[in-house]
Amino acid sequence: MIIVMKQGTSREAAEKIAARVAELELKPHIIYGEERNVIAVVGDDRRKDRTAFETCEGVDQVMPILAEYKIASKETKSEPTIVQALDLKIGGGHLGIIAGPCSVESEEQIMETARVVKRSGAKGFRGGAFKPRTSPYSFQGMKEEGLKILAAAREETGLAIVTEVMTPHHVDLVASYADVLQIGARNMQNYQLLEAVGGCDKPTLLKRGASATMDEFLLAAEYILDRGNQQVALCERGIRTFETHTRFTLPLASVTYLQSKTHLPIVIDPSHGTGHAYLVPPMCSAAVAIKADGLIVEIHPDPPNAMSDGAQSLTLDVFEETMKQCRVIADAVGLKM
């Protein structure tokens, strides 16, 4: 259930109610809003007595949460969540653009790319230091050395670093270098990793699994939220279907659907979603037109010689042109870049 506090009620009043919830061996999550505060109550339904809170000082109303994902639900928080890291803002009318290579390959490659990303007006820089690969013989990433290179790129450009964390015991290491922790599609239901990231204070970008339903996607986010990390953005990166003309099938309808169900921002990954560089710019434009909250795009100084995902990576020149087009569309639909 959710306990909605009266407009103008202090944080201290909400914390007092939360303490009462905890006394009943239930788990309270206080969500501070611009107009009013809400307490999501999670736990054994048999202990949830609405009448125990309806007459408490400062309480406006007590309502059941119908969605299985309690904290991620728009029933709990009607205001959109804005995920922020440095100057990167995703959600609440802000279009957050993240771009960079699939893998960190060298300092020269990263610095050249980061300068272009900065010049284009994007605020986030992506790059994989730890790379989950289908084949054990493929390039696995530069690991901590790659993280150091990404941190150096942030030092020069001010871009927020977005990079993948693969295991719970890597969370502290990656968080010490990165600004946003990415959970890849293969790990969407790695519950120990979700809980570990949930206990971290870094914003998180959670990618949808290749065969995951929307409810499974939102429940995966719930694991992170339940551990206290409220800075979660969802990433639609395409799903596996019978089609073979693209690497995956990118369902842009996910944006509108998810925005009707959750307050969490929705990021589109047109690179993995299509697998072909020529399809990426129009999918970026389409995603902005339907008011997605962000884009994460793979770019590379020399895509034919990239160590991973070259076929879906934009050249730096094409990326800059794509950004110009996205800016025009963002202005038309009222998004801030």
MIPA-967610 format. One record per residue (C-alpha): residue in one letter; x negated, y, z negated. Coordinates in steps of 0.001 Angstrom, whole numbers, padded with zeros to 6 digits, always signed. Layout:
REM residues N
AXYZ/...
REM end
This chain:
REM residues 337
M+000000+000000+000000/I-000997+003657+000200/I-000554+006332-002441/V-000089+009745-000844/M-001020+012649-003092/K+000895+015937-002980/Q-000507+018682-000792/G-003005+020797-002683/T-003601+018162-005385/S-007210+018090-006605/R-009743+015358-005947/E-009875+014731-009684/A-006179+013806-009672/A-006779+011284-006872/E-009752+009831-008738/K-007587+009426-011839/I-005030+007442-009837/A-007820+005373-008297/A-009076+004498-011771/R-005580+003292-012672/V-005535+001142-009515/A-008850-000427-010537/E-007456-001212-014002/L-004860-003405-012274/E-007708-005376-010612/L-006953-003838-007226/K-009446-002037-004992/P-008840+001696-004356/H-010207+003595-001349/I-009828+007355-001601/I-009558+009042+001782/Y-009995+012789+001506/G-008036+014699+004163/E-007874+018329+005163/E-004302+018717+003895/R-003877+015944+001340/N-005675+012955-000141/V-004605+009342+000226/I-005523+006249-001780/A-005445+002949+000068/V-004843+000066-002306/V-006243-003298-001258/G-005924-006626-003065/D-003463-009252-004246/D+000020-008144-003155/R+001478-009636-006336/R-000285-006936-008359/K+000950-004049-006200/D+003780-002456-008173/R+004828+000718-006363/T+006855+001935-009334/A+003699+002010-011461/F+002417+004939-009389/E+005507+006730-008031/T+005942+008798-011211/C+002254+009580-011755/E+001221+013228-011747/G+000255+014481-008305/V+001736+011531-006382/D+004009+012420-003464/Q+004983+008937-002259/V+003901+005299-002313/M+004317+003257+000857/P+003441-000242+002071/I+000835-000583+004812/L+002267-002770+007542/A-000950-003267+009529/E-003277-006053+008441/Y-006205-003654+008782/K-005400-001407+005830/I-008099+001274+005770/A-008548+001554+009543/S-004817+002011+010080/K-003305+005326+011097/E-000673+004600+008448/T-003355+005228+005860/K-004973+008277+007457/S-003153+010264+010109/E-006002+012725+010684/P-008669+011542+013165/T-012004+010570+011655/I-015002+012506+012945/V-018190+010453+012945/Q-021202+012743+012699/A-024969+012263+012780/L-027124+015392+013127/D-025490+017361+016001/L-023665+014321+017394/K-019921+014470+016716/I-017497+011759+017827/G-013742+012141+017386/G-011321+014871+016351/G-011549+016588+019729/H-015319+016166+020014/L-016693+014144+022935/G-019905+012533+021708/I-022331+011550+024479/I-025041+008981+023770/A-027523+008035+026486/G-030838+006264+026855/P-032442+003045+028055/C-031323-000433+027144/S-034744-001201+025632/V-037609+000787+024205/E-040466-000126+026552/S-043072+002564+025916/E-043502+005971+024314/E-043810+007607+027730/Q-040529+006058+028941/I-038650+007136+025804/M-039992+010688+025703/E-039283+011326+029375/T-035750+010029+029036/A-035038+011823+025745/R-036023+015187+027232/V-033532+014719+030062/V-030801+013625+027639/K-031435+016753+025567/R-031454+018997+028643/S-028159+017538+029839/G-026381+018618+026660/A-025856+015147+025157/K-026407+014858+021407/G-027204+011149+020935/F-030058+008975+022178/R-029754+005196+022483/G-032519+002629+022775/G-032910-000971+021699/A-035851-001852+019435/F-034455-005283+018512/K-032866-006899+021560/P-030471-009882+021410/R-030993-011718+024687/T-029220-014732+026153/S-032540-016343+027096/P-035236-016829+024429/Y-037808-016068+027135/S-036477-012598+027894/F-037966-009423+026416/Q-036916-009243+022751/G-037826-005607+022103/M-040710-003772+020432/K-039094-004102+017004/E-040451-001691+014341/E-042899-000131+016787/G-039884+000667+018970/L-038122+002262+016006/K-041146+004482+015413/I-041050+005639+019040/L-037341+006439+018743/A-038010+008443+015575/A-040701+010392+017428/A-038167+011207+020157/R-035785+012564+017520/E-038608+014641+016034/E-039200+016347+019388/T-035618+016683+020669/G-033337+016670+017628/L-031180+013957+019197/A-029414+011513+016871/I-030893+008026+017295/V-028464+005159+017931/T-029966+001673+017849/E-028814-001869+017206/V-029215-003781+013967/M-028985-007548+014356/T-029233-009109+010899/P-028388-008105+007310/H-032047-008134+006272/H-032880-005611+009024/V-030316-003033+007831/D-032624-001136+005460/L-035471-001125+007970/V-033371+000109+010901/A-031524+002636+008712/S-034852+004157+007656/Y-035473+005201+011286/A-032031+005479+012935/D-029170+007948+012516/V-026410+005610+013756/L-026433+001820+013369/Q-025028-000074+016343/I-023452-003504+015898/G-023492-005316+019224/A-020698-007333+020788/R-022327-010641+019822/N-022281-009593+016157/M-018779-008113+015950/Q-017700-011019+013739/N-020981-011454+011890/Y-019285-010712+008587/Q-022447-010651+006474/L-023901-008027+008809/L-020656-006014+008744/E-020685-006016+004943/A-024365-005058+004807/V-023775-002101+007138/G-020666-001221+005139/G-022852-000787+002074/C-025153+001568+003959/D-024665+005333+004221/K-025374+005485+007959/P-022646+006050+010587/T-021875+002878+012528/L-020968+002167+016148/L-019119-001158+016316/K-018858-002802+019739/R-015933-005021+020663/G-016716-008698+021178/A-016440-009987+024728/S-013399-012137+023843/A-012040-010268+020824/T-008433-009167+020487/M-007622-005658+019323/D-006572-006910+015887/E-009840-008829+015530/F-011729-005696+016563/L-009961-003538+013986/L-010354-006156+011265/A-014090-006261+011970/A-014150-002503+011385/E-012176-003099+008193/Y-015087-005129+006777/I-017326-002057+007098/L-014716+000353+005753/D-013890-001921+002830/R-017485-001719+001601/G-017294+002070+001462/N-018736+003242+004786/Q-016056+005481+006307/Q-018182+006685+009237/V-017234+004041+011811/A-016710+004504+015554/L-015288+001754+017768/C-016873+000990+021138/E-015010-000601+024041/R-017681-002251+026174/G-015575-004547+028307/I-014226-008060+027878/R-014787-011345+029665/T-012092-012236+032227/F-011845-014322+035393/E-013066-011400+037519/T-016586-011592+038966/H-016873-008266+040802/T-018083-006616+037597/R-020199-007879+034721/F-017215-007501+032383/T-013738-006021+032747/L-013530-002520+031270/P-009981-001860+029985/L-009702+001906+029584/A-006182+001414+028235/S-007966+000419+025015/V-008560+004100+024306/T-004910+005115+024231/Y-003835+001930+022453/L-006439+002212+019715/Q-005796+005913+019231/S-002175+005024+018495/K-003221+002477+015846/T-006302+003846+014100/H-007876+007115+013001/L-011326+005833+014012/P-012865+007374+017167/I-013160+005338+020383/V-016341+005287+022474/I-016507+003834+025996/D-019534+001926+027330/P-019215+002027+031143/S-022659+000485+031640/H-021934-002897+030048/G-018291-002601+031031/T-019128-002682+034751/G-022712-003918+035093/H-023268-001812+038222/A-024821+001653+038198/Y-022644+002965+041040/L-019512+002298+038982/V-020748+004072+035867/P-020208+007757+036856/P-016545+007325+037916/M-015829+005290+034774/C-017402+008064+032680/S-015112+010565+034374/A-012067+008362+033862/A-012885+007821+030179/V-013186+011554+029570/A-009951+012199+031490/I-008014+009924+029120/K-009650+011708+026161/A-011986+009013+024888/D-013954+010257+021884/G-017358+009366+023270/L-019525+007697+025892/I-022622+005533+025534/V-024523+005259+028813/E-027643+003371+029855/I-030177+005445+031811/H-033790+004801+032801/P-036596+006673+034604/D-037139+003674+036904/P-034129+001298+036832/P-035508-001268+039355/N-038441-001910+037011/A-036551-001777+033709/M-037279-004663+031337/S-033543-005150+030730/D-030227-004050+032282/G-031770-002122+035177/A-028848-002882+037486/Q-026422-000954+035305/S-028749+001919+034364/L-028406+005354+035929/T-031422+007256+037164/L-032132+010430+035214/D-030980+012631+038111/V-027681+010786+038488/F-027105+011002+034747/E-027514+014773+034790/E-024992+015059+037613/T-022611+012758+035748/M-022869+014968+032672/K-021940+018045+034721/Q-018828+016281+036017/C-017879+015081+032532/R-018200+018614+031209/V-015750+019926+033822/I-013216+017228+032921/A-013754+017681+029177/D-012998+021389+029501/A-009833+020576+031455/V-008460+018160+028832/G-009575+020165+025790/L-012539+018127+024546/K-015648+019737+023085/M-019055+018489+024229/
REM end
